[in-house]
Structures are given as C-alpha cells and as structure tokens.
C-alpha cells in the first residue's frame, strides 16, 4: 500500500500543454536570433561600403585639390602673364598648373626650370567618371601659343555623380564645379561668364557624391563631398581691398 501511494505522488515529466508552450517560446526566440543575424550581415556590408566610398572620394579630392592649389600664371607670346584659368564650366575646369616631382624637391642639384602643364578636370555624366587630362609643354619657358603634347588621361573617380552643392544657382544642380570670384560667396553662372569674370575666379567649389566600387544602389552607402579649393596666388588689390582673382604679375 505504501509503495502504491509513492507511485501516485510522482509528477515527473511534462504535460502536452507544457511541451507545446516550451516549443512555441523556443521557436520565437530562435526566429528572433535568426532575424538579428540576418540584419547584422547586411548592416556590416553597408558600413564597409560607406567607408570604401569615403576613402575613394577623399583620395581623389586630395589629388584634385593639389592641382588647383598649384595653379600658376604663364607668360604669353607678348610677355604678359596669362591668368591660370583657361576655361571652365559646370562639368570641366581647364587651367595652368605646376606640381614639381618629388625628385626635383629632394635633389639639391635639380634644375629650377619652370615647367607648367595644362590640366583639365572633366566630369562625364554618362560614364559617371571624373577624369584628369594633361598636356605638357616642350619648351622652357613654355609658350602657350604652341599646342602642348597630350598625356594619358587619369581617371580620378568612377561611380561619381553631382551632389547638387557645387553651384546653387537655378539650373545648375548637375554642376560638379562652382566658380567663385575673390571674396565672393556665390558661384558665377558659367553660361554667361565674361572674360573678366573668369579672370576673377579665385576658388573652385567641388561637389560630388561617390559610391563604392561594388555598384550598390543603397543611397546611404554613398559619401558626399563638398570642398572649396583656393588657388594659392595673391589676388589683385586696390586700396587694400581684393578686387580680382589671381594677380599675374612679375
């Protein structure tokens, strides 16, 4: 009798309801963990894409800025110095520049010949590329009346598009370059820019949006850059006030 009573008091194991409840709760927890892992991997890829886009854009803008900051005046056939800016628009800037090679800087015996080049920074809206074109002079000093030799193009950026911030004038949202006169804040309208206005340009505003190389269409993965690059030439002064762009004088 005592043995039978002991067997009746045992309540080991789980009832069917308890088993079903445990399975449901476990399934919900596992599904939540799977969803977390599923979201974590794409998020990590998006972060990597954004970092890659920022790195690409930063390197390209450093190279572009170096050329613009090294803009120089070049003597014409009559001896008068010509302004560094040759032509410019929403999608291209052409100018004289002189960037010495590292060997010319490090070598104490290197010649100090002034050998500028013509550089053109041009954006292709179809290919979505930003390219640097170069022309070199054969004579020292260079003669701008002589057609310089064309050098291989250098693609600075691919998968790039205008950010809409380079030129905020109406109708210029697709501009990559904004041309700002000395002491000015508003870019010029390149479609109506006069020769005097072109000579007054002292800063070039660059506004681009760069995507990573993998071609993602995820908008937050793109990096936006806006930079004002000043040509490092003294401006023209009158009465202590800047009245024009780079003053080309000997």
C-alpha positions, 0 to 999 in steps of 0.5 A, a space after each residue: 500500500 505504501 509503495 502504491 501511494 509513492 507511485 501516485 505522488 510522482 509528477 515527473 515529466 511534462 504535460 502536452 500543454 507544457 511541451 507545446 508552450 516550451 516549443 512555441 517560446 523556443 521557436 520565437 526566440 530562435 526566429 528572433 536570433 535568426 532575424 538579428 543575424 540576418 540584419 547584422 550581415 547586411 548592416 556590416 556590408 553597408 558600413 564597409 561600403 560607406 567607408 570604401 566610398 569615403 576613402 575613394 572620394 577623399 583620395 581623389 579630392 586630395 589629388 584634385 585639390 593639389 592641382 588647383 592649389 598649384 595653379 600658376 600664371 604663364 607668360 604669353 607670346 607678348 610677355 604678359 602673364 596669362 591668368 591660370 584659368 583657361 576655361 571652365 564650366 559646370 562639368 570641366 575646369 581647364 587651367 595652368 598648373 605646376 606640381 614639381 616631382 618629388 625628385 626635383 624637391 629632394 635633389 639639391 642639384 635639380 634644375 629650377 626650370 619652370 615647367 607648367 602643364 595644362 590640366 583639365 578636370 572633366 566630369 562625364 555624366 554618362 560614364 559617371 567618371 571624373 577624369 584628369 587630362 594633361 598636356 605638357 609643354 616642350 619648351 622652357 619657358 613654355 609658350 602657350 601659343 604652341 599646342 602642348 603634347 597630350 598625356 594619358 588621361 587619369 581617371 580620378 573617380 568612377 561611380 561619381 555623380 553631382 551632389 547638387 552643392 557645387 553651384 546653387 544657382 537655378 539650373 545648375 544642380 548637375 554642376 560638379 564645379 562652382 566658380 567663385 570670384 575673390 571674396 565672393 560667396 556665390 558661384 558665377 553662372 558659367 553660361 554667361 561668364 565674361 572674360 573678366 569674370 573668369 579672370 576673377 575666379 579665385 576658388 573652385 567649389 567641388 561637389 560630388 557624391 561617390 559610391 563604392 566600387 561594388 555598384 550598390 544602389 543603397 543611397 546611404 552607402 554613398 559619401 558626399 563631398 563638398 570642398 572649396 579649393 583656393 588657388 594659392 596666388 595673391 589676388 589683385 588689390 586696390 586700396 587694400 581691398 581684393 578686387 580680382 582673382 589671381 594677380 599675374 604679375 612679375 
